[in-house]
Amino acid sequence: MILQGKRVALPSAPVVHQQFEAHAQATPDAVAVVRAGRQVTYAELDARANRFAHFLAARGHGRGAKVGICLDYSTDLLVAVLGTLKAGAAYVPFDPAYPAARLQLLLAQVPDLALIVASPATAEMVGSAAVDVVDLDRLGEHLAGLPATSPGVPVTGDDVCYAVFTSGSTGTPKLTAVRHEGWFNLMNWLKAEYGLHSGSHHLVVSAFGFDLSQRALMTPLFCGATQYLLASRNFDAMLAYRVLSEHDIRVVHCASSTLYVLIDWETARRGDALTRLDYVLFGGEALKPERLTDWMRREGNTCTLLHQYGVAECTDVATSYDLAGYRAGEHDIAPVGRPAYNTDIHLLDEQLRGVGAGQDGEICIAGAGVGAGYLGASGPENARFTTIEVDGAPLRLYRTGDRGRVTETGDLVVAGRMDAQVKVRGMRIDPADIERALGRLAEVREAAVAVTHADGGEAELTAFVVPEAGALAEDAVRARLLRTLPRNMVPARFVDVPRIPLSPHGKVDRAALVDALENRGL
């Protein structure tokens, strides 16, 4: 089974930062970035990025080099990103929201790192690196003496623009590289398909290390719009909502769980900042439509929710679905829609043969967005980037490990991970199926299911539940689950929690729930 995206011609050099440069020339006085009330124009940002690009080039860190960036959201971060791209190099986010031990682990995974851009607030976090750590403020006088014009480094669509960390099945971080062509194709699709323009101002709400954050950072600059940055290292719902309320922001990219938090914040305060947006582009984890239904039905809500699917290895987004078309009675799982431009979805069996219509298969992504592979990795990891034969011609694709099918209307549905099933009492179970069943119960506001261990050491399922009101009636919930789930899929324990914690990327942090339970914090 194949879903094909629309074929759209790309320029001979599909390079994202050149779009930004075109806006800097055409509208130099337009506001490029706003943080804590301070505005920077396109001309100012372009000049600063050019000077940093010249700095990198003078040190020999040009085309093919990898530049680490460990900065809080700021104009300096965008200067470092754009300057790195202009020099022909690729940037690697080191998220200052991560614990120091995690950052040290990540630093060891980057082959041939050139240098790291940090600040006085973040330099110590990457102090263990075996490369120079530079501070743009301390380099101020030196940078001021460098040309404010573009270095004119030739960059191609095949060159790597950034590389982000994504954890593997063993939990060991892997560095996956994205090509300029894929990143350009993604933003060109968002701009053309959804009519983004110079007024499509964005607010970044996800952590810098998240793959989603890379397109969230650059899309407004690709369109000539304004990028708003939060003056907070970690996601702050109150601050995010205040910025949304006070400024003419039109677009937000986020993980599903972050969207739920923002909607809860708006509902509790009877606000309308979210309903006035043009788009929220979200995904990254299994959707809980019941968390969105009431908000979507609010009178005057003009915000379009785009439920999207993709992986970091393939430039983050591969498909998109307007959730206005979702009908709970027609869909067991909310679809993730149809492919982006120049993107194909192949559903394959274990022998990499296409499955039939309506059948489940492994979701494999082909097309412009397929990345350059895992840097410094070999063997089974890079084997996920493979080649199959289609109509007698070789086709490079990425095996996501996700299980999916295509609906009768031609939309992709992600049913879960091929390897997400856990074995409990000899039976294989996908926790996502249980979470969906819990989400349909009136007593449950939100739930996450994880594998824990009983006193005897045997594996069991525990449901961490945020009740809709008051304490959870465990026996009643168990009885209702037994109407739709087999007995072996009903959790052994139900633990009331005030909220479901989120990781720095804005996704459900099941590990934190399990740790709290084991340490008697719950």
NUKOL-927254 format. One record per residue (C-alpha): residue in three letters; x, y, z. Coordinates in steps of 0.05 Angstrom, whole numbers, plus 5000, padded with zeros to 4 digits. Layout:
ALAXYZ ...
This chain:
MET500050005000 ILE502850684980 LEU500451384997 GLN503651894950 GLY504552634965 LYS503853174913 ARG509953274870 VAL512553984873 ALA518854244839 LEU524154514886 PRO529455034868 SER536254784844 ALA539054974912 PRO533554824963 VAL536855185021 VAL532755455079 HIS537056035102 GLN536956335032 GLN529456445040 PHE530956835104 GLU536257235067 ALA531257415012 HIS526557695065 ALA532258075098 GLN533558415031 ALA526258535013 THR523658755081 PRO529858935123 ASP525759325175 ALA520758765188 VAL521158465258 ALA524557785256 VAL524657595330 VAL521557825395 ARG523757605464 ALA521757935530 GLY519358545492 ARG525858645454 GLN525258665378 VAL530458505326 THR529458645252 TYR530958195194 ALA536758645173 GLU539858635243 LEU539057885250 ASP541957765181 ALA548058205194 ARG549557865261 ALA548857175230 ASN553457365173 ARG558857595221 PHE558456945259 ALA558756555193 HIS565256925176 PHE567956765245 LEU566556015233 ALA569556035164 ALA575956375189 ARG576855805238 GLY575855285183 HIS568955075206 GLY565455115139 ARG561854625096 GLY560953955129 ALA562854185199 LYS558354075260 VAL557254645309 GLY554154515376 ILE549255025405 CYS547555025479 LEU543555665489 ASP536955865519 TYR531756135470 SER534456815450 THR536657225391 ASP543656945401 LEU540856245389 LEU537956455321 VAL544456815304 ALA548256175319 VAL543455745278 LEU543256205218 GLY550656355220 THR552355615222 LEU547955485162 LYS550856075124 ALA557855795136 GLY555655145103 ALA556054765169 ALA550654385207 TYR548454545278 VAL547154055335 PRO542454275392 PHE544854135462 ASP538654295502 PRO540154675567 ALA533654395595 TYR536953715598 PRO540453475662 ALA548053555661 ALA549152805659 ARG544752745597 LEU548653305562 GLN555252955578 LEU552552325547 LEU550352695485 LEU556953055477 ALA560352375472 GLN555852175414 VAL557852725365 PRO563452535317 ASP568253095298 LEU564653665334 ALA567854335314 LEU565954775373 ILE560054955418 VAL556455615424 ALA554255735496 SER552956305544 PRO555156455616 ALA548756105638 THR549955475598 ALA557555415588 GLU558654985650 MET553554475624 VAL558054315564 GLY564654435599 SER566553705592 ALA566853775516 ALA573653675483 VAL572554275438 ASP572455035446 VAL566255335478 VAL564956045452 ASP560456595479 LEU557657085427 ASP557457655478 ARG564857575495 LEU566357545421 GLY562558195410 GLU568358645391 HIS571558125347 LEU565057965311 ALA563658705301 GLY569958755259 LEU567758205211 PRO563658325147 ALA556158405155 THR555158125085 SER553857405068 PRO559956955062 GLY556956664999 VAL558655945016 PRO555555474965 VAL550754984998 THR546854424964 GLY540454054981 ASP544553434999 ASP548553805052 VAL546653685125 CYS543454285158 TYR542354015229 ALA542753375269 VAL538453225330 PHE538752675382 THR533452135384 SER533651565433 GLY534050865405 SER530550235429 THR536250145479 GLY535550855505 THR542451045477 PRO541851715441 LYS542951715367 LEU544652325325 THR540352355263 ALA542352825207 VAL537353235165 ARG538953495095 HIS537454195069 GLU532953915015 GLY528453575066 TRP528054185111 PHE526554645053 ASN521354165026 LEU517854145094 MET517454905102 ASN515555015030 TRP509754515039 LEU507454855103 LYS507755535070 ALA504055335006 GLU499154825033 TYR496855245092 GLY497855945065 LEU503056165115 HIS505556865100 SER509157465130 GLY503557545181 SER503956825205 HIS507656985269 HIS509856395311 LEU511056245384 VAL515955695403 VAL513555285463 SER517654645457 ALA524754515481 PHE530654665435 GLY533053945432 PHE526353695404 ASP526253545329 LEU519653925324 SER522954555350 GLN527554605290 ARG521854745241 ALA518155145294 LEU524255605299 MET525455695225 THR518555685192 PRO516656405208 LEU523456655182 PHE522356225120 CYS515656605110 GLY517957305129 ALA514057295194 THR516057435266 GLN518756905314 TYR516756995387 LEU521156655439 LEU519356505512 ALA524156775564 SER523956105600 ARG528455495595 ASN522855005610 PHE515655015584 ASP511655505625 ALA504155465609 MET502556115644 LEU507956505607 ALA506256175540 TYR498956345547 ARG500457055567 VAL504857155505 LEU499356855462 SER494257325492 GLU498457955485 HIS501157875415 ASP498557735345 ILE501257025342 ARG498056595289 VAL501655915292 VAL504055445346 HIS507754775337 CYS507654305396 ALA507053595422 SER499953345436 SER500853355512 THR503154075509 LEU496854255471 TYR492553935525 VAL495954355578 LEU494854995539 ILE487554825526 ASP486454665600 TRP489655335617 GLU485055705569 THR478855335591 ALA480155475665 ARG480956215651 ARG475556265598 GLY480556565551 ASP480656565475 ALA487956635455 LEU488255925427 THR481555955392 ARG484056585355 LEU490156235326 ASP490356035253 TYR493755375265 VAL496454905318 LEU500854375287 PHE501653805336 GLY503353075343 GLY509152655367 GLU505052175409 ALA498351805409 LEU492652305406 LYS487252335459 PRO481552665420 GLU477052695481 ARG481753225510 LEU480253675451 THR472953565435 ASP469654085480 TRP474754615464 MET474054495389 ARG466554595394 ARG467155275428 GLU463255815394 GLY467756275353 ASN473555785351 THR477255925286 CYS483555525301 THR485254945254 LEU488354345289 LEU493253975244 HIS494653275271 GLN501353085242 TYR505952485239 GLY513252405225 VAL520052215253 ALA526452605266 GLU530152165216 CYS525652425160 THR525353175176 ASP520053125229 VAL513453145190 ALA511152655136 THR503452715139 SER498053195163 TYR490653155179 ASP485653705193 LEU482353465257 ALA475853815236 GLY474553185195 TYR475152725255 ARG468852355277 ALA469551925339 GLY464351425314 GLU467851335248 HIS475051275273 ASP477650845328 ILE484151235323 ALA484751945297 PRO488151935228 VAL494652305214 GLY492552455143 ARG496152465077 PRO503452585057 ALA507053245051 TYR509753474984 ASN514753014952 THR513552485006 ASP510951775000 ILE508551295054 HIS509650555042 LEU506350035086 LEU510649415083 ASP510648715115 GLU516648385147 GLN519448195079 LEU518848935057 ARG513048765010 GLY507049215005 VAL500949025046 GLY493849045019 ALA488649595029 GLY486249625101 GLN491849175127 ASP496849375179 GLY504149445159 GLU510449795179 ILE510350535161 CYS516250695116 ILE517751395091 ALA520751565023 GLY522052214987 ALA525352884997 GLY524952865073 VAL529052235084 GLY535252445123 ALA542552285116 GLY542651745169 TYR545451685239 LEU552152025248 GLY557451585277 ALA552850975277 SER553250335238 GLY550149645233 PRO542849545253 GLU541550275268 ASN543250545199 ALA539949925169 ARG533350275181 PHE535350705122 THR534650195067 THR533150114993 ILE527549724962 GLU525549624889 VAL519149954865 ASP517049874793 GLY523949624776 ALA527550224805 PRO531250284871 LEU527950714925 ARG531250954989 LEU526650965049 TYR526650975125 ARG523350425165 THR519950785224 GLY518250175265 ASP511150455271 ARG505050035253 GLY499750345210 ARG494250265159 VAL490450675108 THR483050835117 GLU477850785062 THR478451535052 GLY485951485040 ASP488451745107 LEU494151435146 VAL492651165216 VAL498351025264 ALA496350415306 GLY502550385350 ARG509750165352 MET511849505322 ASP516049395384 ALA511749765435 GLN508149155458 VAL510148905527 LYS509548205553 VAL505348145617 ARG503847445643 GLY505947155577 MET501347595535 ARG503648155490 ILE500048815502 ASP500549515472 PRO499550025529 ALA496850535478 ASP490650105469 ILE489150145543 GLU490350895545 ARG485350995489 ALA480150575527 LEU481350975591 GLY480751625553 ARG473751445531 LEU471251385603 ALA467551975634 GLU471151885700 VAL478051975669 ARG480852635648 GLU487652365626 ALA491551725634 ALA498351405621 VAL499750665625 ALA506550375642 VAL509549715660 THR511449655734 HIS513349075778 ALA509748755836 ASP513248595901 GLY514847895874 GLY518348205813 GLU513148005761 ALA511248525709 GLU504448845713 LEU500749435684 THR499550075723 ALA494850625700 PHE496551325724 VAL490051705721 VAL488052425728 PRO480652365751 GLU475452815721 ALA472852995790 GLY474752745859 ALA477952085875 LEU477651525823 ALA472650965836 GLU477550415818 ASP472649845819 ALA467850215774 VAL473250395724 ARG475849685723 ALA468749425710 ARG467749905653 LEU474349725621 LEU472448985623 ARG466749155576 THR471549345520 LEU478249025538 PRO480348305552 ARG481848175625 ASN489448125614 MET489448845587 VAL486049145648 PRO491449465693 ALA492949135759 ARG493549815793 PHE490350495784 VAL494151075815 ASP490951765821 VAL495652325801 PRO494353075799 ARG497453135730 ILE501352745678 PRO508552995677 LEU511653205611 SER518753115587 PRO522753725563 HIS520053565493 GLY512853635517 LYS511152895513 VAL508352445568 ASP514052245615 ARG512151535636 ALA519051415666 ALA517851985716 LEU511251675737 VAL514450995749 ASP520251305787 ALA515551695832 LEU511551055845 GLU517650645862 ASN520351195907 ARG513651245942 GLY512551935915 LEU505651735891 
